[in-house]
Amino acid sequence: MTAETADTADPAEDPAGAADPGERRREQHGWYFYDFACSVYSTSVLTVFLGRT
């Protein structure tokens, strides 16, 4: 993909290969849990370190 945006890109050129809706849903759920875990971790670490000052 060169200067195209994701909206105008050809769906056949899907780099993730997630043409199957079930596969796409599974991948999205994985990213949701990853994002949730990172948020919880960073919040916990900041609370502990900033709470000690």
C-alpha positions in Angstrom: 0.0 0.0 0.0 1.5 3.3 -1.0 -0.3 6.6 -0.5 -3.7 5.0 0.0 -5.6 5.2 3.2 -7.1 2.2 4.9 -10.6 3.3 3.7 -9.6 3.2 0.0 -7.3 0.2 0.2 -8.2 -2.9 -1.8 -9.8 -5.5 0.6 -7.9 -8.3 -1.2 -4.6 -6.8 0.0 -5.4 -7.4 3.6 -2.0 -7.7 5.3 -3.3 -9.5 8.3 -5.2 -12.0 6.2 -8.3 -11.6 8.3 -10.9 -12.0 5.5 -12.9 -14.4 7.6 -15.3 -12.5 10.0 -14.7 -15.0 12.8 -10.9 -14.6 12.5 -11.3 -10.8 12.6 -13.5 -11.0 15.7 -11.0 -13.3 17.4 -8.1 -11.0 16.5 -10.0 -7.9 17.8 -10.8 -9.7 21.1 -7.1 -10.5 21.5 -6.2 -6.8 21.1 -9.0 -5.8 23.5 -7.5 -8.1 26.2 -4.0 -6.9 25.4 -5.0 -3.3 25.7 -6.9 -3.9 29.0 -3.9 -5.8 30.5 -1.5 -3.0 29.5 -3.8 -0.4 31.0 -4.2 -2.2 34.3 -0.4 -2.8 34.5 0.5 0.8 33.8 -2.2 2.1 36.2 -1.0 -0.2 38.9 2.7 0.6 38.5 2.0 4.4 38.4 -0.2 4.1 41.5 2.5 2.2 43.4 5.4 4.5 42.4 3.6 7.8 42.7 1.8 6.7 45.9 5.2 6.3 47.7 6.3 9.9 47.1 
